[in-house]
Amino acid sequence: MNALWGKPPGSEELIEQAALRRQIYRVQAACFLDPPDRKLFAFLAENYPHLLDGEEDIKTEEGMKALRVDFTNLFLLSSPPYEAALMDESGHLNSKATDRVTDFYRATGFNPGQGSGGSRHSGLLAMDHISAELEFLSHLAGREEAAWREDDRALAVESLRHAARFMDEHYLRWMPLLTVSTEEDSETGFYRALAKWTREFTLTDRKHIDGILKTV
């Protein structure tokens, strides 16, 4: 049943939901990838203003500097936002935990080093970075969206099942730990809001996926 309306979703609603999920995961991926710039914040101000309700003034250079410092402290100097850093016994990047993530990517035909997000992720130390994993979830939602548009139920269901499995086996095992830590350690309202939104949206989406799979 549709979690919002309590009835089976129609084809247009399934397309719209998949498109929204594709965009949200892509936006989150961009926010975690690089230090903030004015172009990104202009887009966020127009489309996701709830992220900018913090105390920093993004219109000033001082405000942008505070955000860049916070990004560096949170994601470069503190806990690296890589699955292996939190989940592998060694704590090392590009370890067995990383291999399991990239194996999952390959099994579903995704390469974060290619396509529309490829150049953006080329500078990562490993492809189990939170931004790459978010890009993967965006990719799966986009594939689902295209499948619904083509009335390809089998591919849409396969994409949803891949997303659910990836969340259960990888992303949701470590992302909540990272985002809670980010909320606690952040010095800016933006990164606190981003961490909370990222965690809450994915937890809700995981339930949403189960709801769709029960009805289609």
Secondary structure by P-SEA (a helix, b strand, c coil): ccccccccccaaaaaaaaaaaaaaaaaaaaaacccccaaaaaaaaaccccccccccccccaaaaaaaaaaaaaccccccccccccccccccccccaaaaaaaaaaaaacccccccccccccccccccccaaaaaaaaaaaaaaaaaaaaacaaaaaaaaaaaaaaaaaacccccaaaaaaaaaaccccaaaaaaaaaaaaaaaaaaaaaaaaaacc
